[in-house]
Amino acid sequence: MYFNTKLMQIVVLGLSPQGLALLRAYARSGFSVVAVGFPEDVGIYSRYGKVVVIHHCSEVPMVLSRFARSGCKIHITSDIMLNYIIDSLVELFDIYNISPPLNAAILLRDKAETYKYFSVYGVIACPKSYTLNDSINWHFPVIAKWNRTNRVTSFKTATIESHKDLTKYRYIDGLIFQEYIEAERSSNVSYCGYYENGTKKIDALVCQKRQYPIGISSCVVLLGNEHRIVIDVSRRILEDLRFDGFVEIEYRISSLDQKYYLIEVNPRACGWIKFLMPSFSHKILGNSSEKFNSKKVWINIIRDIRAIWHSKEMSLNNLRMYFREYFIDSIKDIYDVKDFKPFLFQFFKRLKK
């Protein structure tokens, strides 16, 4: 299905790397694009589209009323914006064509409810989850994570080793706690796809090779059909949900029983979405000028350098592997010779911290 670029307007809400990737893809395919981001988002420095900077999600309706046409297609790529719109601006779903769709977004933004939904299918296991109010015998280590992301947080996930560590999180609202799934380093696999009303258009599966900080990918490697069960169950669930837009589903393979465990679902474009952009531009947007890329590795340079440094694995063989990944095999997140300012901004942003 190709869009009529003369009639269709696109709005991207959120200009972190995944929002930036969508902004570039749509703009280069001839669409009229309005992109909305926060001051800390790298994508606000893109030369593409109409970029609007806001300081709070409450400004979104004003931006849309000024720059967006009724019925335009909106991609929400920010968890913070998605949760705010659902909680405070839900009427926007009646005015605009928004991805993700409301019902699926309400379910998948809530980790506890997502685990319940997936467990009905009986194919993928879900980690046991608790709140601090549950009367249980705690077995450490456990994982702490946010049930929803409503604001900028100091961590995505944290490993808790004892009751003493647990007390540090006692007065933090919005956390859930999970059993720790023992696994090998390369056991985190992620499925990402683009769907139209439950129909899969493009998708890919990757192995999360490195993370920094914990829970955030810094390097992923494209996979084939090694984990077919993950691909099949992801497609089935998204079809049943009649999902529309981009989505990422993260799994972890236990080293103890080799079971696949659901980690989380992100009902939006994922960080490594740049893998999918050539296919998206060709198959969905009809942009025949976009070149296909045979690269099999995606890297976020700043995060990955820190991941390598903290891993303390600087052997000669590993240095050769890193060299090949960085200069031969990889797609660089954010980096684009035709749109260079966002790439530079991430370094200035890091220096300011």
C-alpha positions in Angstrom: 0.0 0.0 0.0 1.6 3.3 -1.1 0.6 6.6 0.4 -0.3 9.7 -1.8 2.4 12.0 -0.6 0.5 15.1 -2.0 -2.5 14.4 0.2 -1.0 12.8 3.3 0.5 14.8 6.2 2.6 13.0 8.8 3.2 14.1 12.4 6.0 12.5 14.4 5.6 13.0 18.2 9.0 12.4 19.8 12.4 13.1 18.2 14.7 10.7 19.9 16.6 8.5 17.4 13.5 6.4 16.4 11.5 9.5 15.8 14.4 11.0 13.8 14.5 7.9 11.6 10.8 8.2 10.8 11.1 12.0 10.1 13.9 11.4 7.6 12.2 8.5 5.9 8.9 10.3 5.4 10.5 13.6 4.4 12.8 12.0 1.8 9.7 10.2 0.3 8.0 13.6 -0.4 5.6 13.8 2.6 4.8 17.0 4.5 6.1 16.2 8.0 5.7 18.0 11.3 8.0 16.7 14.0 7.6 17.5 17.7 10.4 17.0 20.2 11.8 18.1 23.6 14.9 20.2 23.9 17.0 17.2 24.7 15.9 15.2 21.7 18.7 14.8 19.0 16.1 15.0 16.2 15.2 18.6 16.8 18.4 19.5 14.9 17.3 17.7 11.7 17.1 19.7 8.5 14.0 17.8 7.5 10.4 18.7 8.0 8.9 21.3 10.2 10.5 20.8 13.6 8.7 22.1 16.7 10.3 22.1 20.1 8.1 21.8 23.2 8.8 21.7 26.9 5.8 19.8 28.2 3.4 17.3 26.6 0.5 19.7 27.4 1.7 21.8 24.4 0.9 19.0 21.9 -2.7 20.1 21.2 -1.6 23.7 20.5 1.1 22.4 18.1 -1.4 20.2 16.3 -4.0 22.9 16.0 -1.5 25.2 14.4 0.4 22.9 12.1 -1.6 19.7 11.6 -4.5 18.9 9.3 -7.5 17.0 10.7 -7.1 13.3 9.8 -3.4 13.4 9.4 -1.3 10.4 10.3 0.5 10.7 13.7 3.3 8.4 14.9 3.9 8.6 18.6 7.5 7.5 19.2 7.9 8.7 22.8 6.6 6.7 25.8 6.3 9.9 27.8 4.1 11.5 25.1 2.1 8.3 24.5 1.2 7.9 28.2 0.4 11.6 28.6 -1.9 11.6 25.6 -3.7 8.5 26.7 -4.2 9.9 30.3 -4.9 13.6 29.5 -5.6 14.1 25.8 -7.4 10.9 24.7 -9.7 12.9 22.5 -6.9 13.2 20.0 -7.4 9.6 19.0 -10.9 10.6 17.6 -9.5 13.6 15.7 -6.4 12.1 14.1 -5.2 8.8 12.7 -2.8 7.8 15.5 -0.3 5.0 15.7 -0.3 3.0 18.0 -4.2 2.6 18.2 -5.8 3.5 21.5 -6.9 0.0 22.7 -3.6 -1.7 21.9 -1.7 1.2 23.4 -3.6 1.1 26.7 -2.9 -2.6 27.0 0.8 -2.7 25.9 2.0 0.4 27.8 1.1 -1.4 31.0 3.7 -4.2 31.6 1.5 -6.0 34.2 -1.5 -6.1 31.9 0.7 -7.1 28.9 2.0 -10.1 30.8 -1.5 -11.3 31.6 -2.5 -10.9 27.9 0.5 -12.8 26.6 0.1 -15.6 29.2 -3.3 -16.5 27.7 -1.5 -17.7 24.5 0.5 -20.2 26.6 3.5 -20.2 24.2 5.8 -17.6 25.8 6.5 -17.6 29.5 6.2 -14.4 31.5 8.5 -13.6 34.5 6.7 -13.6 37.9 5.9 -10.1 38.8 5.2 -8.4 42.1 4.6 -5.1 43.8 6.0 -4.1 47.2 2.5 -4.6 48.6 2.4 -8.3 47.7 2.9 -10.8 50.5 5.7 -13.0 49.2 9.0 -14.5 50.1 11.5 -12.5 48.1 14.1 -14.5 46.3 17.0 -12.4 45.1 18.2 -11.1 42.8 15.0 -9.5 41.4 14.6 -6.9 38.7 12.9 -3.5 39.3 11.4 -1.7 36.3 8.8 0.9 35.5 5.3 -0.4 34.9 4.7 2.6 32.6 7.1 5.4 31.5 5.5 8.8 32.3 8.6 10.9 32.8 12.3 11.0 32.4 13.8 8.4 34.8 17.2 7.8 36.2 17.1 4.1 35.2 15.2 1.7 33.0 15.8 -1.5 35.0 17.8 -2.2 38.1 19.0 -5.4 39.7 18.3 -5.8 43.4 20.4 -8.2 45.4 19.0 -8.0 48.9 16.3 -6.7 51.2 18.6 -3.8 52.0 18.8 -2.9 48.3 15.0 -3.3 48.1 14.4 -0.6 50.7 15.9 2.0 48.4 12.9 1.5 46.1 10.2 1.4 48.7 8.9 4.9 48.2 9.1 5.1 44.4 5.7 4.9 42.7 5.1 3.0 39.5 7.6 0.2 39.9 7.1 -3.6 39.4 9.5 -6.3 40.5 10.3 -9.4 38.6 12.1 -12.7 39.1 15.6 -12.6 37.6 15.8 -14.7 34.4 19.3 -16.3 34.3 20.6 -16.1 30.7 23.6 -15.8 28.5 24.7 -12.4 27.3 23.4 -12.9 23.8 20.0 -14.3 24.9 18.0 -11.1 24.6 16.1 -11.1 21.3 13.9 -8.4 20.0 11.2 -8.4 17.3 10.2 -5.2 15.5 7.6 -4.8 12.9 5.4 -2.4 11.0 1.7 -3.4 10.9 -1.4 -2.0 9.2 -4.6 -3.0 10.9 -3.1 -6.3 12.1 -1.4 -7.1 8.8 2.3 -7.5 8.9 4.1 -5.4 6.3 7.7 -5.6 7.4 9.5 -7.1 10.4 12.9 -8.2 11.7 14.4 -10.1 14.6 17.7 -9.1 16.3 19.9 -10.3 19.1 20.8 -7.6 21.6 24.5 -8.0 21.7 25.4 -5.2 24.1 23.4 -2.9 26.3 24.2 0.4 28.1 22.8 1.2 30.5 21.1 -2.1 31.5 17.9 -2.6 29.5 18.9 -0.2 26.6 20.5 -1.7 23.5 23.7 -0.2 22.3 24.5 -2.9 19.6 22.1 -5.4 18.0 22.7 -8.1 15.3 20.2 -9.0 12.7 19.0 -12.7 12.9 17.4 -15.1 10.5 14.9 -17.8 11.5 16.9 -19.1 14.5 14.1 -18.2 16.9 11.0 -18.9 14.8 8.7 -19.3 17.8 9.3 -15.7 18.7 8.5 -14.4 15.2 5.4 -16.6 14.9 3.9 -15.7 18.3 4.7 -12.0 17.8 2.9 -11.9 14.5 -0.1 -13.8 15.9 -0.6 -11.5 18.8 -0.2 -8.3 16.8 -2.7 -9.7 14.2 -5.2 -10.5 17.0 -4.8 -7.0 18.4 -5.3 -5.5 14.9 -2.2 -3.5 15.7 -1.3 -0.5 13.5 2.1 1.1 13.3 5.5 0.2 14.6 6.1 -2.1 17.6 8.9 -3.8 19.4 8.6 -7.0 21.5 11.6 -8.0 23.7 12.2 -11.6 24.8 14.9 -13.3 27.0 16.0 -17.0 26.7 16.6 -18.6 30.0 19.9 -20.5 30.3 18.3 -22.8 33.0 15.3 -24.2 31.0 15.7 -22.7 27.5 12.3 -21.1 27.8 11.4 -17.8 26.0 10.3 -15.1 28.5 8.5 -11.9 27.5 10.4 -8.9 28.8 8.3 -6.0 27.5 6.4 -4.6 24.6 7.0 -1.1 23.2 4.0 0.0 21.1 6.1 2.4 19.1 9.1 2.6 16.8 12.1 1.0 18.6 15.7 2.4 19.0 17.1 0.2 16.2 14.4 1.0 13.7 17.0 2.2 11.2 17.3 -1.5 10.2 13.8 -1.3 8.9 13.9 2.1 7.2 15.1 0.9 3.7 12.3 -1.7 3.5 9.8 0.8 5.0 10.7 3.5 2.4 10.5 1.0 -0.5 7.5 -1.2 0.5 5.3 1.3 2.4 6.2 4.7 1.2 7.0 3.8 -2.4 10.4 5.6 -2.4 12.4 3.8 -5.1 15.4 6.1 -4.7 16.2 4.8 -1.2 19.1 2.4 -1.3 18.9 -1.0 0.4 21.5 -1.7 3.0 23.1 -5.1 3.5 24.5 -4.3 7.0 23.7 -6.8 9.7 24.7 -4.8 12.8 23.2 -1.6 14.4 25.2 0.5 16.8 24.5 3.5 18.9 28.1 4.8 19.1 28.0 6.8 22.3 26.2 4.0 24.3 28.2 1.3 22.7 31.6 2.7 23.5 30.5 3.0 27.1 29.2 -0.6 27.0 32.5 -1.9 25.7 34.5 0.1 28.2 32.5 -1.1 31.2 32.6 -4.7 29.9 36.4 -4.7 30.4 36.8 -7.1 27.4 39.6 -5.5 25.5 41.3 -8.6 24.1 43.0 -8.5 20.7 40.3 -10.7 19.2 37.5 -8.5 20.6 39.3 -5.4 19.3 39.3 -6.9 15.8 35.6 -7.7 16.1 34.8 -4.1 17.3 36.8 -2.7 14.4 34.9 -4.7 11.9 31.5 -3.9 13.5 32.2 -0.1 13.5 33.8 0.3 10.1 32.5 -2.5 7.9 29.3 -4.3 9.1 27.2 -1.7 10.9 24.5 0.8 10.5 25.2 3.8 12.8 22.3 5.1 14.7 21.6 8.9 14.2 24.6 9.2 11.8 23.6 10.5 8.3 25.9 12.5 6.0 22.9 14.3 4.6 21.6 15.3 8.0 24.7 15.7 10.2 23.6 18.1 13.0 21.7 15.5 15.1 24.8 13.3 15.1 27.0 16.1 16.4 24.4 17.2 18.9 24.6 13.9 20.8 28.2 14.5 21.6 27.6 18.1 22.8 24.7 16.7 24.9 27.0 14.2 26.5 29.7 16.9 27.3 27.1 19.1 29.0 26.3 16.3 31.4 
